[in-house]
Amino acid sequence: MESTAVANAGEALFRPVRTGNAFEETVERLLQAIRLGVVGAGERLPSERELAERLGVSRVTLREAIRALSDAGYVESRRGRYGGTFVNENLPDPGHTIGERPVAAVALEDALTLRYVLETGAAEMAAARSLSPADRQHLTSTLADASAAGLADYRRKDSRLHLAIAEVTASGSLTTAMADARTRVNQLLDRIPLLEPNLEHSNAQHEEIVDAILAGDPVAARRAMAEHIEGTESLLRAFL
């Protein structure tokens, strides 16, 4: 009976991910398997080929996810006949605190829900407006800044782009609410590692969002923003 339960848990976790946020959701699934003990401390993850097939991702995406977990201290890769990817015996602190204050699950979900509603709505409204040349320049310049940002200033440049989207809606109240919501989310994001593949993916999604806004397509802008936010949510839920 015990082996059946483990097999079912593995099937539930190692199921195909959504292609829109493949890297982020792969990290989330692997972390869930580790955190829930489906793959215990010192145990080997399924082979790269098997995992890629079960998750429905490329082996490149899987390797990037495993590398991210290795850098964060969750797994290690071993070479040789008995090699593979193994869960570390001592796992990192899951990061349930911001400073001295615990991050309750309800607080996490509250922050993510507020962000989702505000940011998808802002993208939709920005795309629905007739933007001035100054508005369009504001979006393209903040997008370029975020795309060129390094790890040290990425969070700030990323936040500035998201606020720019609120700004071009011409709603001061929305911009204020977005700034407050973003501050809360950044406090959570500061508790998880910056992952290079995620930043590359985020930059590509940023371009898709801004392109939809500039094209005056509210439906596409809202959809692109929703997909972008869902990827970040996957990482936050995984690490926190």
Residue, then its C-alpha position, 0 to 999 in steps of 0.5 A: m500500500e505504501s509504494t502505491a501511495v508514493a507512486n500516485a504522489g509521483e504521478a500527481l507531481f510529475r505530470p505535464v506542465r503548461t508550456g507557457n511557464a515550463f521552466e518555472e513550473t518544472v522548478e515548482r514540481l521538483l521542489q514539491a516532490i522534494r518538500l513532500g518527501v516523494v523523493g526523500a533526502g539522499e534519494r535520486l530523482p528519476s532519470e533526466r529522460e524520464l522526467a522530461e517525458r513525464l513533465g512534457v518539457s525539453r531536456v534543456t528546460l529540465r537541466e536548467a531547472i535542476r541547475a537552479l535547484s542545485d545552485a539553491g542547495y536542494v540537489e546535487s548531480r553526481r557522475g559515473r555509473y551510479g550517478g544522477t541527480f540526488v536530493n541533498e541530505n540537508l535542505p535549505d531553510p524554506g524561507h518562511t520569514i521576511g526579516e523576523r516576521p513569518v510569511a503565512a500561507v494566507a498572506l502569500e495568497d493574499a498578496l498574489t491575488l491582489r497582484y493578479v487582479l491589479e496587474t492583469g487589469a492594468a495591462e488590459m486597460a493600458a491596451a484599451r487606451s489611445l496612448s500618446p507618443a510619450d506613453r509609448q516611449h515610456l513603455t518601450s524605454t522601461l522595457a529596454d531597461a528591464s531587458a538590459a538589467g543585470l542580477a543586481d538591479y533586475r528587481r528594481k527595473d522589473s518593478r519599474l516596467h510594471l509600474a509604467i504599465a499602470e502609469v499609462t492607464a492614466s489612473g493615479s489610484l491604480t498606480t498607487a495601488m500597484a506600487d503598494a502591491r508590488t512592494r509586498v510582492n518584492q518582499l516575497l521575491d527577495r526571499i527566493p533566488l534570482l534564476e537566470p532562465n526565469l529572468e530570460h523568460s520574464n524578459a520575453q514575456h515582458e516584450e509580449i505584454v508591451d507589444a500587445i499594449l502598443a498594438g491596442d489588444p486588451v485581450a492579448a495584453r491581459r492574457a500575456m500578463a496573466e501568464h507572466i504572473e502565473g510563472t512568478e507565482s509558481l516560483l514563490r509557492a515553490f520556494l516559500 
